[in-house]
């Protein structure tokens, strides 16, 4: 498992990014790390903790806290990349939201604009054919409108585009104070055919809500092999 260390943008940098992030279609193949300034948590905008007891929805793939890995049928997934935001909350860039550490829980994302996106750095160089599962674990801490749950990605051949995307299962939208593990089968794209499994993946992007107001804690993301017995 490998971890990237990308500086977390602060509120000023995030809002600057979000001003040019009004469309889902992206032309840039990689994202540059913004310059760090003051912490967004100091603004009072960031929602960093759940307001009540948190429940976790059962899923075939689950997070093993002790082993710090995703599991299927009691066995760890083999991953090409894994990001654990409770220990390193500054590994992805966020647009359309305030973002910052959530007291050891993960990366807090408070949506301030429409079309909120969470984006890795470029240069991942992932073998899409060998690693077809994208696993995302997050908790909703404030209700939002217009859940999206799309995943976009770039390759050496194409930038982010509506022609290449995956969608979360219809029931994946978490309730308030609910943790869900979402498994995207990138061999079964909503659009793009077999593009993921025939490509080297350069960058990934997760879309949360399409409208401002909601808030999440992003806990882990992994790109994994399909384990034996998984559908």
Protein Blocks (a to p, Z undefined) as FASTA:
>chain_A
ZZdddddddfklmmmmmmmmmbfbdfbfbdcdddddddfklnomaccbdfbdcdddddfb
dcdfklopaceehiacddfbdcdfklmmclbccehiacddeehnaccdddfbghiacddd
ehklpafklmmcccdddddfbdcehiekiacdddfkbccdfkbccdddfklpccehiacd
ddddfklcfbhpjmmmmcccfbdcddfdfbehiacddfbdcdddddehiZZ
